[in-house]
Amino acid sequence: MTNKNKSKAGLTTAEIARLKKSLLEKRNEILRNVLCMEDETLHKIRTDLSTMPIHLADAGSDNFELENTLCLVDSERKLLLEIEDALSRIEQGTYGICEGGNEKIPKARLHAIPWARYCLICASLSEKGLLAKEGQFDESNYEQINEGQNDNFDNIAEEQNNY
């Protein structure tokens, strides 16, 4: 296979097509789940609107369930945005390139998390709020982590290179 058939991230056209299919399937699954959660919640609210008195503990349980469902829907919404962004990166030809360090994201990571926007190192930095800003890797933050904490990013980098 020639380099002409590979993306900037080193992915073949067939690999990108499989990952895009995976993203679309996940998007559809999430949309079905969200619609089901919304329908169940709305149905419960409608059936609870009766003239029967409600016990305070029941109202508290119902409120907890509603808040829990709203949190789940919000989480799913965020994942949908990540998936949409990944699909957009496929169209732009930047899919599989880390937005933090502009390195290739390992194929194994993309197969496990097709919406991944960062390599393992930058994902760790992002989770800790240590990326300078989206799309820019700040080496001073990397040094700060290695000096101030016992995180061993050398092992992460080594594991990442094994993919």
C-alpha positions as protocol buffer text, in pm:
chain_id: "A"
residue {
  index: 1
  type: MET
  ca { x: 0 y: 0 z: 0 }
}
residue {
  index: 2
  type: THR
  ca { x: 140 y: 341 z: -93 }
}
residue {
  index: 3
  type: ASN
  ca { x: 150 y: 654 z: 119 }
}
residue {
  index: 4
  type: LYS
  ca { x: -102 y: 813 z: -119 }
}
residue {
  index: 5
  type: ASN
  ca { x: -367 y: 588 z: 34 }
}
residue {
  index: 6
  type: LYS
  ca { x: -286 y: 696 z: 390 }
}
residue {
  index: 7
  type: SER
  ca { x: -399 y: 998 z: 587 }
}
residue {
  index: 8
  type: LYS
  ca { x: -171 y: 1237 z: 777 }
}
residue {
  index: 9
  type: ALA
  ca { x: -221 y: 1010 z: 1077 }
}
residue {
  index: 10
  type: GLY
  ca { x: -104 y: 705 z: 882 }
}
residue {
  index: 11
  type: LEU
  ca { x: -452 y: 556 z: 851 }
}
residue {
  index: 12
  type: THR
  ca { x: -560 y: 385 z: 533 }
}
residue {
  index: 13
  type: THR
  ca { x: -884 y: 479 z: 359 }
}
residue {
  index: 14
  type: ALA
  ca { x: -1034 y: 147 z: 471 }
}
residue {
  index: 15
  type: GLU
  ca { x: -933 y: 210 z: 835 }
}
residue {
  index: 16
  type: ILE
  ca { x: -1087 y: 556 z: 826 }
}
residue {
  index: 17
  type: ALA
  ca { x: -1406 y: 412 z: 674 }
}
residue {
  index: 18
  type: ARG
  ca { x: -1428 y: 150 z: 953 }
}
residue {
  index: 19
  type: LEU
  ca { x: -1368 y: 411 z: 1223 }
}
residue {
  index: 20
  type: LYS
  ca { x: -1625 y: 645 z: 1065 }
}
residue {
  index: 21
  type: LYS
  ca { x: -1876 y: 359 z: 1060 }
}
residue {
  index: 22
  type: SER
  ca { x: -1801 y: 293 z: 1427 }
}
residue {
  index: 23
  type: LEU
  ca { x: -1854 y: 661 z: 1508 }
}
residue {
  index: 24
  type: LEU
  ca { x: -2185 y: 669 z: 1321 }
}
residue {
  index: 25
  type: GLU
  ca { x: -2305 y: 352 z: 1495 }
}
residue {
  index: 26
  type: LYS
  ca { x: -2211 y: 493 z: 1836 }
}
residue {
  index: 27
  type: ARG
  ca { x: -2387 y: 821 z: 1752 }
}
residue {
  index: 28
  type: ASN
  ca { x: -2705 y: 633 z: 1657 }
}
residue {
  index: 29
  type: GLU
  ca { x: -2685 y: 422 z: 1974 }
}
residue {
  index: 30
  type: ILE
  ca { x: -2653 y: 733 z: 2192 }
}
residue {
  index: 31
  type: LEU
  ca { x: -2940 y: 908 z: 2014 }
}
residue {
  index: 32
  type: ARG
  ca { x: -3164 y: 604 z: 2071 }
}
residue {
  index: 33
  type: ASN
  ca { x: -3062 y: 593 z: 2439 }
}
residue {
  index: 34
  type: VAL
  ca { x: -3127 y: 963 z: 2491 }
}
residue {
  index: 35
  type: LEU
  ca { x: -3466 y: 944 z: 2322 }
}
residue {
  index: 36
  type: CYS
  ca { x: -3558 y: 642 z: 2535 }
}
residue {
  index: 37
  type: MET
  ca { x: -3448 y: 818 z: 2856 }
}
residue {
  index: 38
  type: GLU
  ca { x: -3642 y: 1130 z: 2761 }
}
residue {
  index: 39
  type: ASP
  ca { x: -3954 y: 931 z: 2675 }
}
residue {
  index: 40
  type: GLU
  ca { x: -3939 y: 735 z: 3003 }
}
residue {
  index: 41
  type: THR
  ca { x: -3887 y: 1052 z: 3203 }
}
residue {
  index: 42
  type: LEU
  ca { x: -4168 y: 1241 z: 3030 }
}
residue {
  index: 43
  type: HIS
  ca { x: -4399 y: 941 z: 3065 }
}
residue {
  index: 44
  type: LYS
  ca { x: -4323 y: 919 z: 3438 }
}
residue {
  index: 45
  type: ILE
  ca { x: -4385 y: 1292 z: 3483 }
}
residue {
  index: 46
  type: ARG
  ca { x: -4718 y: 1268 z: 3296 }
}
residue {
  index: 47
  type: THR
  ca { x: -4836 y: 966 z: 3497 }
}
residue {
  index: 48
  type: ASP
  ca { x: -4738 y: 1133 z: 3826 }
}
residue {
  index: 49
  type: LEU
  ca { x: -4960 y: 1432 z: 3752 }
}
residue {
  index: 50
  type: SER
  ca { x: -5268 y: 1302 z: 3923 }
}
residue {
  index: 51
  type: THR
  ca { x: -5488 y: 1421 z: 4206 }
}
residue {
  index: 52
  type: MET
  ca { x: -5346 y: 1156 z: 4439 }
}
residue {
  index: 53
  type: PRO
  ca { x: -5144 y: 1299 z: 4726 }
}
residue {
  index: 54
  type: ILE
  ca { x: -4771 y: 1232 z: 4698 }
}
residue {
  index: 55
  type: HIS
  ca { x: -4563 y: 1120 z: 4992 }
}
residue {
  index: 56
  type: LEU
  ca { x: -4261 y: 1342 z: 5050 }
}
residue {
  index: 57
  type: ALA
  ca { x: -4019 y: 1047 z: 5024 }
}
residue {
  index: 58
  type: ASP
  ca { x: -4170 y: 947 z: 4689 }
}
residue {
  index: 59
  type: ALA
  ca { x: -4128 y: 1300 z: 4561 }
}
residue {
  index: 60
  type: GLY
  ca { x: -3763 y: 1296 z: 4672 }
}
residue {
  index: 61
  type: SER
  ca { x: -3701 y: 965 z: 4495 }
}
residue {
  index: 62
  type: ASP
  ca { x: -3869 y: 1093 z: 4180 }
}
residue {
  index: 63
  type: ASN
  ca { x: -3661 y: 1410 z: 4193 }
}
residue {
  index: 64
  type: PHE
  ca { x: -3342 y: 1204 z: 4235 }
}
residue {
  index: 65
  type: GLU
  ca { x: -3433 y: 986 z: 3936 }
}
residue {
  index: 66
  type: LEU
  ca { x: -3507 y: 1294 z: 3726 }
}
residue {
  index: 67
  type: GLU
  ca { x: -3174 y: 1457 z: 3817 }
}
residue {
  index: 68
  type: ASN
  ca { x: -2990 y: 1132 z: 3750 }
}
residue {
  index: 69
  type: THR
  ca { x: -3153 y: 1103 z: 3407 }
}
residue {
  index: 70
  type: LEU
  ca { x: -3067 y: 1465 z: 3328 }
}
residue {
  index: 71
  type: CYS
  ca { x: -2702 y: 1401 z: 3421 }
}
residue {
  index: 72
  type: LEU
  ca { x: -2694 y: 1092 z: 3198 }
}
residue {
  index: 73
  type: VAL
  ca { x: -2849 y: 1285 z: 2909 }
}
residue {
  index: 74
  type: ASP
  ca { x: -2596 y: 1566 z: 2956 }
}
residue {
  index: 75
  type: SER
  ca { x: -2309 y: 1316 z: 2955 }
}
residue {
  index: 76
  type: GLU
  ca { x: -2444 y: 1155 z: 2639 }
}
residue {
  index: 77
  type: ARG
  ca { x: -2483 y: 1500 z: 2481 }
}
residue {
  index: 78
  type: LYS
  ca { x: -2116 y: 1574 z: 2548 }
}
residue {
  index: 79
  type: LEU
  ca { x: -2016 y: 1242 z: 2392 }
}
residue {
  index: 80
  type: LEU
  ca { x: -2233 y: 1323 z: 2089 }
}
residue {
  index: 81
  type: LEU
  ca { x: -2043 y: 1650 z: 2049 }
}
residue {
  index: 82
  type: GLU
  ca { x: -1712 y: 1462 z: 2063 }
}
residue {
  index: 83
  type: ILE
  ca { x: -1836 y: 1217 z: 1799 }
}
residue {
  index: 84
  type: GLU
  ca { x: -1960 y: 1499 z: 1574 }
}
residue {
  index: 85
  type: ASP
  ca { x: -1623 y: 1669 z: 1613 }
}
residue {
  index: 86
  type: ALA
  ca { x: -1442 y: 1346 z: 1519 }
}
residue {
  index: 87
  type: LEU
  ca { x: -1661 y: 1309 z: 1210 }
}
residue {
  index: 88
  type: SER
  ca { x: -1574 y: 1668 z: 1121 }
}
residue {
  index: 89
  type: ARG
  ca { x: -1202 y: 1592 z: 1161 }
}
residue {
  index: 90
  type: ILE
  ca { x: -1242 y: 1299 z: 923 }
}
residue {
  index: 91
  type: GLU
  ca { x: -1392 y: 1532 z: 662 }
}
residue {
  index: 92
  type: GLN
  ca { x: -1114 y: 1790 z: 720 }
}
residue {
  index: 93
  type: GLY
  ca { x: -840 y: 1527 z: 695 }
}
residue {
  index: 94
  type: THR
  ca { x: -710 y: 1588 z: 1047 }
}
residue {
  index: 95
  type: TYR
  ca { x: -857 y: 1279 z: 1211 }
}
residue {
  index: 96
  type: GLY
  ca { x: -602 y: 1079 z: 1410 }
}
residue {
  index: 97
  type: ILE
  ca { x: -374 y: 1377 z: 1476 }
}
residue {
  index: 98
  type: CYS
  ca { x: -340 y: 1483 z: 1840 }
}
residue {
  index: 99
  type: GLU
  ca { x: -483 y: 1831 z: 1896 }
}
residue {
  index: 100
  type: GLY
  ca { x: -239 y: 1887 z: 2179 }
}
residue {
  index: 101
  type: GLY
  ca { x: 94 y: 1790 z: 2026 }
}
residue {
  index: 102
  type: ASN
  ca { x: 15 y: 1736 z: 1655 }
}
residue {
  index: 103
  type: GLU
  ca { x: 146 y: 1379 z: 1676 }
}
residue {
  index: 104
  type: LYS
  ca { x: -25 y: 1070 z: 1537 }
}
residue {
  index: 105
  type: ILE
  ca { x: -271 y: 913 z: 1778 }
}
residue {
  index: 106
  type: PRO
  ca { x: -196 y: 538 z: 1799 }
}
residue {
  index: 107
  type: LYS
  ca { x: -434 y: 323 z: 1596 }
}
residue {
  index: 108
  type: ALA
  ca { x: -514 y: 107 z: 1899 }
}
residue {
  index: 109
  type: ARG
  ca { x: -634 y: 417 z: 2084 }
}
residue {
  index: 110
  type: LEU
  ca { x: -850 y: 524 z: 1789 }
}
residue {
  index: 111
  type: HIS
  ca { x: -1004 y: 177 z: 1767 }
}
residue {
  index: 112
  type: ALA
  ca { x: -1079 y: 182 z: 2140 }
}
residue {
  index: 113
  type: ILE
  ca { x: -1197 y: 546 z: 2148 }
}
residue {
  index: 114
  type: PRO
  ca { x: -1272 y: 654 z: 1789 }
}
residue {
  index: 115
  type: TRP
  ca { x: -1358 y: 1010 z: 1902 }
}
residue {
  index: 116
  type: ALA
  ca { x: -1018 y: 1055 z: 2073 }
}
residue {
  index: 117
  type: ARG
  ca { x: -871 y: 1398 z: 2005 }
}
residue {
  index: 118
  type: TYR
  ca { x: -550 y: 1351 z: 2205 }
}
residue {
  index: 119
  type: CYS
  ca { x: -266 y: 1102 z: 2235 }
}
residue {
  index: 120
  type: LEU
  ca { x: -224 y: 942 z: 2579 }
}
residue {
  index: 121
  type: ILE
  ca { x: 17 y: 1205 z: 2709 }
}
residue {
  index: 122
  type: CYS
  ca { x: -195 y: 1501 z: 2603 }
}
residue {
  index: 123
  type: ALA
  ca { x: -513 y: 1329 z: 2725 }
}
residue {
  index: 124
  type: SER
  ca { x: -354 y: 1295 z: 3069 }
}
residue {
  index: 125
  type: LEU
  ca { x: -252 y: 1659 z: 3062 }
}
residue {
  index: 126
  type: SER
  ca { x: -597 y: 1767 z: 2946 }
}
residue {
  index: 127
  type: GLU
  ca { x: -771 y: 1571 z: 3223 }
}
residue {
  index: 128
  type: LYS
  ca { x: -553 y: 1754 z: 3476 }
}
residue {
  index: 129
  type: GLY
  ca { x: -620 y: 2090 z: 3311 }
}
residue {
  index: 130
  type: LEU
  ca { x: -256 y: 2132 z: 3214 }
}
residue {
  index: 131
  type: LEU
  ca { x: -280 y: 2183 z: 2839 }
}
residue {
  index: 132
  type: ALA
  ca { x: -205 y: 2551 z: 2769 }
}
residue {
  index: 133
  type: LYS
  ca { x: -513 y: 2577 z: 2549 }
}
residue {
  index: 134
  type: GLU
  ca { x: -682 y: 2355 z: 2299 }
}
residue {
  index: 135
  type: GLY
  ca { x: -448 y: 2265 z: 2016 }
}
residue {
  index: 136
  type: GLN
  ca { x: -128 y: 2375 z: 2189 }
}
residue {
  index: 137
  type: PHE
  ca { x: 99 y: 2159 z: 2396 }
}
residue {
  index: 138
  type: ASP
  ca { x: 279 y: 2354 z: 2669 }
}
residue {
  index: 139
  type: GLU
  ca { x: 608 y: 2184 z: 2760 }
}
residue {
  index: 140
  type: SER
  ca { x: 636 y: 2387 z: 3081 }
}
residue {
  index: 141
  type: ASN
  ca { x: 324 y: 2212 z: 3209 }
}
residue {
  index: 142
  type: TYR
  ca { x: 476 y: 1877 z: 3122 }
}
residue {
  index: 143
  type: GLU
  ca { x: 786 y: 1964 z: 3324 }
}
residue {
  index: 144
  type: GLN
  ca { x: 571 y: 2088 z: 3612 }
}
residue {
  index: 145
  type: ILE
  ca { x: 392 y: 1752 z: 3627 }
}
residue {
  index: 146
  type: ASN
  ca { x: 713 y: 1552 z: 3625 }
}
residue {
  index: 147
  type: GLU
  ca { x: 867 y: 1764 z: 3902 }
}
residue {
  index: 148
  type: GLY
  ca { x: 562 y: 1829 z: 4118 }
}
residue {
  index: 149
  type: GLN
  ca { x: 392 y: 1491 z: 4103 }
}
residue {
  index: 150
  type: ASN
  ca { x: 489 y: 1128 z: 4078 }
}
residue {
  index: 151
  type: ASP
  ca { x: 313 y: 1073 z: 3747 }
}
residue {
  index: 152
  type: ASN
  ca { x: 534 y: 871 z: 3516 }
}
residue {
  index: 153
  type: PHE
  ca { x: 462 y: 990 z: 3165 }
}
residue {
  index: 154
  type: ASP
  ca { x: 769 y: 802 z: 3038 }
}
residue {
  index: 155
  type: ASN
  ca { x: 573 y: 480 z: 3083 }
}
residue {
  index: 156
  type: ILE
  ca { x: 274 y: 629 z: 2905 }
}
residue {
  index: 157
  type: ALA
  ca { x: 492 y: 742 z: 2614 }
}
residue {
  index: 158
  type: GLU
  ca { x: 654 y: 398 z: 2601 }
}
residue {
  index: 159
  type: GLU
  ca { x: 313 y: 228 z: 2602 }
}
residue {
  index: 160
  type: GLN
  ca { x: 189 y: 468 z: 2336 }
}
residue {
  index: 161
  type: ASN
  ca { x: 485 y: 388 z: 2111 }
}
residue {
  index: 162
  type: ASN
  ca { x: 409 y: 17 z: 2146 }
}
residue {
  index: 163
  type: TYR
  ca { x: 77 y: 69 z: 1967 }
}
